[in-house]
Amino acid sequence: MTELPRAPRVSRVLRLAAGLTVSATGAVLATGSAASAEVVPEDPLLTVTKVAGTTAGALASAVNPILDIQLDPLANTGSDPLANALGTQIADFQPISTADLTGPIAGGASTRELLGGLPLGLG
């Protein structure tokens, strides 16, 4: 059985470094040309407002999908440890149970559902 010659590790690392350098240079040039083409507005507050709106939109796009992920991967299965509830009642006080806390999570709730559907100001 004949082995095929493999490129030395140094060669692969150098090719990777060269590719990253070219990509970073392209990003810097694109950003620089975009920034220099825009006219500076007379009101700096307008620029700050524009940047804040763009940042809020990007943050909403990044965070909103995370808020909808099911927290307990074993929810609604027979092997979910959070589905086991324990309760007690002392004298004539109202009974308490661990199901009040773990029930929604064991039922497959997401972070948004646990927070009452609040958008958290992100969209």
C-alpha positions as a printed NumPy array, in Angstrom:
array([[  0.   ,   0.   ,   0.   ],
       [  1.509,   3.282,  -1.099],
       [  0.906,   6.459,   0.859],
       [  0.194,   9.63 ,  -1.015],
       [  2.511,  12.521,  -0.208],
       [  0.921,  14.975,   2.206],
       [  1.578,  18.676,   2.245],
       [  3.74 ,  19.652,   5.188],
       [  1.902,  21.227,   8.101],
       [  3.849,  24.472,   7.712],
       [  2.61 ,  24.809,   4.14 ],
       [ -1.023,  24.437,   5.24 ],
       [ -0.589,  26.952,   8.042],
       [  1.002,  29.476,   5.68 ],
       [ -1.823,  29.068,   3.165],
       [ -4.393,  29.558,   5.924],
       [ -2.592,  32.657,   7.216],
       [ -2.372,  34.117,   3.711],
       [ -6.101,  33.524,   3.148],
       [ -7.023,  35.165,   6.442],
       [ -4.752,  38.125,   5.702],
       [ -6.351,  38.672,   2.295],
       [ -9.847,  38.416,   3.809],
       [ -9.029,  40.868,   6.598],
       [ -7.455,  43.31 ,   4.143],
       [-10.545,  43.166,   1.937],
       [-12.797,  43.833,   4.921],
       [-10.71 ,  46.827,   6.005],
       [-10.673,  48.271,   2.486],
       [-14.429,  47.801,   2.109],
       [-15.09 ,  49.461,   5.457],
       [-12.707,  52.308,   4.743],
       [-14.199,  53.066,   1.33 ],
       [-17.739,  52.95 ,   2.725],
       [-16.831,  55.257,   5.582],
       [-15.053,  57.765,   3.382],
       [-17.905,  57.899,   0.863],
       [-20.444,  59.055,   3.456],
       [-20.839,  62.759,   4.141],
       [-20.596,  63.678,   7.817],
       [-23.987,  65.015,   8.961],
       [-24.244,  68.373,  10.677],
       [-25.953,  66.844,  13.709],
       [-23.794,  64.22 ,  15.475],
       [-26.864,  63.046,  17.426],
       [-28.34 ,  61.838,  14.14 ],
       [-25.326,  59.582,  13.613],
       [-25.538,  58.202,  17.151],
       [-29.253,  57.506,  16.714],
       [-28.62 ,  55.752,  13.41 ],
       [-25.865,  53.574,  14.896],
       [-28.007,  52.736,  17.94 ],
       [-30.902,  51.68 ,  15.703],
       [-28.65 ,  49.491,  13.572],
       [-27.072,  47.917,  16.656],
       [-30.472,  47.219,  18.217],
       [-31.661,  45.582,  14.999],
       [-28.559,  43.398,  14.789],
       [-28.856,  42.455,  18.452],
       [-32.512,  41.528,  17.988],
       [-31.623,  39.339,  15.014],
       [-28.981,  37.558,  17.071],
       [-30.886,  37.154,  20.356],
       [-34.485,  36.497,  19.277],
       [-33.843,  32.982,  17.896],
       [-32.006,  32.059,  21.099],
       [-35.003,  33.082,  23.203],
       [-37.193,  30.57 ,  21.347],
       [-34.999,  27.478,  21.933],
       [-36.496,  24.793,  24.172],
       [-34.539,  24.902,  27.447],
       [-34.829,  21.244,  28.457],
       [-33.713,  18.859,  25.709],
       [-35.403,  15.954,  27.541],
       [-38.758,  17.737,  27.86 ],
       [-41.827,  15.604,  27.154],
       [-39.811,  12.374,  27.279],
       [-39.995,   9.531,  29.73 ],
       [-36.465,  10.164,  30.978],
       [-36.813,  13.83 ,  31.926],
       [-35.516,  14.291,  35.496],
       [-37.408,  17.586,  35.851],
       [-40.739,  15.809,  35.348],
       [-40.501,  14.214,  38.793],
       [-42.367,  16.476,  41.201],
       [-42.38 ,  16.434,  44.965],
       [-45.   ,  18.178,  47.061],
       [-45.972,  18.68 ,  50.673],
       [-48.566,  20.337,  52.835],
       [-48.055,  21.419,  56.417],
       [-51.121,  21.764,  58.628],
       [-53.73 ,  23.877,  56.885],
       [-51.291,  25.903,  54.785],
       [-51.532,  25.859,  51.016],
       [-49.669,  22.847,  49.544],
       [-46.402,  23.501,  47.709],
       [-44.73 ,  21.411,  45.029],
       [-41.58 ,  21.433,  42.941],
       [-43.833,  21.112,  39.873],
       [-44.61 ,  24.83 ,  40.168],
       [-40.989,  25.579,  39.309],
       [-39.962,  22.693,  37.055],
       [-43.319,  22.03 ,  35.36 ],
       [-43.041,  24.64 ,  32.593],
       [-39.454,  23.643,  31.808],
       [-40.333,  19.934,  31.767],
       [-43.202,  20.827,  29.424],
       [-40.792,  22.214,  26.82 ],
       [-40.909,  25.952,  27.569],
       [-38.465,  28.399,  26.013],
       [-36.898,  31.419,  27.695],
       [-39.428,  33.731,  26.045],
       [-42.33 ,  31.647,  27.389],
       [-40.866,  31.594,  30.893],
       [-40.541,  35.374,  30.835],
       [-44.174,  35.751,  29.832],
       [-43.592,  36.382,  26.119],
       [-41.732,  39.616,  26.733],
       [-39.826,  40.857,  23.702],
       [-37.121,  42.234,  26.058],
       [-36.973,  45.372,  23.92 ],
       [-35.354,  43.447,  21.077],
       [-37.753,  43.584,  18.276]])
